[in-house]
């Protein structure tokens, strides 16, 4: 009886030990010299997608950065150099911890980052890519859905463009609107509330002023019905109120909201902002660059 009791205690103790060291923390993004302490005292480089326990330590070097997601979808960032136990980091309260929207989309952005291959070198660089071709390359994903009064369109910079011409086409491919922007701009925001309606696939394309007749490919986009737009705008406003929108992880969470709701143009913009804030952090660039691939895997096509 005593033997069985001792065995039971050992089993319970072993279970508790494994529970305490459960890998409940995931690295979302890293930059610079960030290391994690392993069993036996060895330190290894932290990488996006790495699974950790709250009992492990992380060491952040000068001008370095790490973003972490804890159990319960609690997100934390570290930039201050030093050595920290992950459980200590969790005690730092965040304004988004109690917000159900933020928690939901923190989990979503983490899953998307891992699915996109966070932690593996992408070979991509941040920002608009300088291209030698005469027609700009659109960056706004295909089949993006927008609020009719807030159409965001992005493209790559073209050297010597002398400015850009953005053209909106109706469902039959006929010109609906044309707008010129300066050579410094690689994006435009349009209010098409009185020009488009929910349902049809509208198109946009862009050319340079230098070669105004050499347009990019036509890219399909749609607008939301007013009732659905109203509901999503309310959720967007609630999420934005809970986020300070000063950090990369805040914009990544906002991007996850847009992506999960099929608002891919806004998602690309939010992920791009996250990558702009942390331009060398593995994780955020992956989210932005692999958005097109995730859209294709979801079944959305041109």
C-alpha positions in Angstrom: 0.0 0.0 0.0 2.8 2.3 0.9 4.6 1.4 -2.3 1.5 2.2 -4.3 1.1 5.5 -2.5 4.8 6.4 -3.2 4.4 5.4 -6.9 1.3 7.5 -7.1 3.1 10.5 -5.6 6.0 10.1 -8.0 3.6 9.9 -11.0 1.7 13.0 -9.8 5.0 14.8 -9.2 6.2 13.8 -12.7 3.0 15.1 -14.2 3.2 18.4 -12.3 6.8 18.8 -13.4 6.0 18.2 -17.1 3.0 20.6 -16.7 5.2 23.3 -15.2 7.7 23.0 -18.1 5.0 22.8 -20.8 5.9 24.7 -23.9 3.2 27.4 -23.6 5.1 30.3 -25.2 5.8 30.8 -28.9 8.3 33.2 -30.5 6.4 35.4 -33.0 9.3 37.5 -34.3 13.0 38.3 -33.5 15.6 40.8 -34.5 19.3 40.9 -33.6 21.0 39.1 -30.7 18.2 37.2 -28.8 19.0 33.9 -27.1 17.1 31.4 -25.1 18.6 29.3 -22.2 18.3 25.6 -22.7 18.5 22.7 -20.1 22.0 22.5 -18.8 22.6 26.2 -19.1 23.4 26.4 -22.8 22.1 29.4 -24.8 20.8 29.2 -28.3 19.6 31.7 -30.8 15.8 32.5 -30.6 14.0 32.1 -33.9 10.4 32.8 -35.0 8.2 29.8 -34.4 10.3 28.4 -31.5 8.3 26.9 -28.6 9.3 27.7 -25.1 8.2 27.3 -21.5 7.5 30.1 -19.0 10.3 28.8 -16.8 13.0 29.4 -19.5 15.1 32.6 -19.7 15.6 34.8 -22.7 18.5 37.2 -23.2 18.0 40.3 -25.3 21.2 42.0 -26.6 21.6 45.7 -27.5 19.4 46.9 -30.3 17.6 43.6 -30.4 13.9 42.6 -30.2 11.6 39.7 -29.5 7.8 39.3 -29.7 6.2 36.4 -27.8 2.8 34.9 -27.6 1.9 33.2 -24.3 -0.9 30.8 -23.4 -4.3 32.5 -23.7 -3.0 34.5 -26.6 -1.3 37.2 -24.5 1.3 39.0 -26.6 4.5 40.7 -25.3 7.4 42.5 -26.8 11.0 43.1 -25.5 13.5 45.6 -26.7 15.3 46.5 -23.4 18.6 44.6 -23.2 18.8 42.1 -20.3 18.1 38.6 -19.2 14.5 37.7 -18.3 12.5 34.7 -17.2 9.5 34.4 -19.5 7.1 34.1 -16.5 8.3 37.6 -15.4 7.6 39.0 -18.9 4.0 37.7 -18.6 3.4 39.7 -15.4 3.8 42.9 -17.5 0.2 43.8 -18.1 -1.0 44.8 -21.5 -4.1 46.8 -22.4 -5.2 44.1 -24.9 -5.1 41.2 -22.4 -8.8 41.4 -21.5 -10.0 42.3 -25.0 -11.7 39.3 -26.7 -11.1 40.7 -30.2 -7.3 41.1 -29.5 -7.0 37.6 -28.0 -8.8 36.1 -30.9 -6.6 37.7 -33.6 -3.4 37.3 -31.6 -3.9 33.6 -31.9 -4.8 33.9 -35.6 -1.7 35.9 -36.5 0.5 33.4 -34.6 -1.0 30.5 -36.6 -0.6 32.4 -39.9 3.0 33.3 -39.1 3.8 29.6 -38.4 1.9 28.5 -41.5 3.8 31.0 -43.6 7.1 29.5 -42.4 8.2 31.9 -39.7 11.8 31.1 -38.7 12.8 30.2 -42.2 14.7 32.7 -44.3 12.5 34.2 -46.8 15.1 36.1 -48.8 12.7 39.0 -49.0 13.6 42.6 -48.2 11.4 45.3 -46.7 9.7 48.1 -48.6 8.8 48.9 -52.2 11.0 46.9 -54.6 12.7 49.0 -57.2 11.9 47.5 -60.6 13.4 48.1 -64.1 10.2 47.4 -66.0 8.0 50.2 -67.2 4.7 49.1 -65.7 4.4 49.1 -61.8 3.8 45.8 -60.0 0.6 45.9 -57.9 1.1 44.9 -54.3 -2.5 44.9 -53.1 -3.6 41.2 -53.1 -6.0 39.9 -55.7 -9.6 39.6 -54.8 -9.3 42.1 -51.9 -12.5 43.2 -50.4 -12.8 46.8 -49.1 -15.2 49.2 -47.4 -16.6 51.2 -50.4 -15.5 54.5 -48.8 -11.9 53.3 -48.1 -10.2 51.6 -51.1 -6.4 51.2 -50.4 -4.2 50.3 -53.4 -0.5 49.7 -53.4 2.2 49.1 -56.0 6.0 49.0 -56.3 8.1 52.0 -57.2 9.4 52.4 -60.7 12.6 54.5 -61.3 12.0 57.6 -63.4 8.2 57.2 -63.3 7.5 60.9 -63.2 4.3 60.0 -61.2 1.6 57.3 -61.5 -1.8 57.0 -63.0 -4.3 54.7 -61.1 -7.3 53.6 -63.1 -10.5 52.0 -61.8 -12.5 49.8 -64.2 -16.1 48.6 -63.9 -17.2 44.9 -64.1 -17.1 45.1 -67.9 -13.6 46.5 -68.0 -14.7 50.1 -68.8 -12.9 53.0 -67.2 -14.7 54.3 -64.1 -12.2 56.6 -62.6 -8.6 57.8 -63.1 -6.4 59.5 -60.6 -2.8 60.8 -60.8 -0.3 60.8 -57.9 3.2 62.0 -57.5 6.4 60.0 -58.1 6.9 59.8 -54.3 3.6 57.9 -53.8 3.2 54.2 -54.2 -0.3 54.0 -52.8 -3.6 55.7 -53.0 -6.8 55.8 -50.9 -10.1 56.2 -52.8 -13.7 56.8 -51.8 -15.8 54.9 -54.3 -19.0 54.8 -52.2 -21.1 56.3 -54.9 -19.4 54.6 -57.8 -19.4 50.9 -57.0 -21.8 48.4 -55.5 -21.5 45.1 -53.6 -21.1 41.9 -55.7 -19.4 42.7 -59.0 -15.7 42.3 -59.5 -14.2 45.7 -60.2 -10.6 46.2 -61.4 -7.7 48.5 -60.8 -4.5 49.0 -62.7 -1.6 51.5 -62.5 0.8 53.0 -65.0 3.5 55.6 -64.9 3.2 59.1 -66.2 6.3 58.5 -68.3 4.6 55.5 -70.0 0.9 56.2 -69.4 -0.3 53.5 -71.8 1.7 50.7 -70.2 -0.5 49.5 -67.4 -0.1 46.7 -64.9 -2.3 43.7 -65.0 -5.9 44.3 -64.1 -6.5 43.4 -60.4 -10.0 42.4 -59.2 -11.4 43.9 -56.0 -14.9 44.0 -54.4 -16.7 46.1 -51.9 -18.7 44.9 -48.8 -22.5 45.2 -48.5 -23.4 48.0 -46.2 -24.8 45.8 -43.4 -21.6 43.6 -43.3 -19.4 46.7 -43.6 -21.2 48.3 -40.6 -20.6 45.2 -38.4 -17.0 44.8 -39.4 -16.3 48.5 -38.9 -17.6 48.2 -35.3 -15.3 45.3 -34.6 -12.4 47.1 -36.3 -13.1 50.2 -34.1 -13.2 48.1 -30.9 -10.0 46.3 -31.8 -8.2 49.6 -32.7 -9.3 51.1 -29.3 -7.7 48.2 -27.5 -4.4 48.5 -29.5 -2.0 51.4 -29.1 -0.9 50.9 -32.7 2.6 52.0 -31.9 4.3 48.6 -32.0 4.8 46.0 -34.7 2.8 43.3 -32.8 -0.2 45.6 -32.6 -0.2 46.1 -36.4 0.2 42.3 -36.8 -2.8 41.7 -34.7 -4.8 44.3 -36.7 -3.6 42.6 -39.9 -4.9 39.3 -38.7 -8.3 40.8 -38.2 -8.4 42.0 -41.7 -7.0 38.8 -43.2 -9.4 36.5 -41.4 -12.3 38.6 -42.7 -11.1 38.6 -46.3 -10.0 42.3 -46.2 -6.7 41.4 -47.8 -5.8 44.9 -49.0 -6.0 46.3 -45.4 -4.2 43.2 -44.1 -1.2 43.8 -46.4 -1.1 47.4 -45.3 -1.1 46.4 -41.6 1.5 43.7 -42.0 3.6 46.2 -44.0 3.3 48.7 -41.2 4.5 46.0 -38.7 7.4 45.2 -40.9 8.2 48.9 -41.2 8.4 49.3 -37.5 10.6 46.2 -37.1 12.3 46.0 -40.6 14.7 43.3 -39.7 12.5 41.1 -37.5 12.0 37.6 -38.8 8.2 37.0 -38.6 6.6 40.2 -39.7 8.1 40.3 -43.1 7.1 36.6 -43.5 3.5 37.6 -42.7 3.5 40.3 -45.4 5.3 38.5 -48.1 3.4 35.2 -47.8 -0.1 36.8 -47.7 -0.6 36.1 -51.4 0.3 32.4 -50.8 -2.1 32.1 -47.9 -4.9 33.7 -50.0 -4.3 31.2 -52.7 -4.3 28.3 -50.2 -7.7 29.5 -48.9 -9.2 28.9 -52.3 -9.4 32.6 -53.4 -8.3 33.0 -57.0 -8.3 35.6 -59.7 
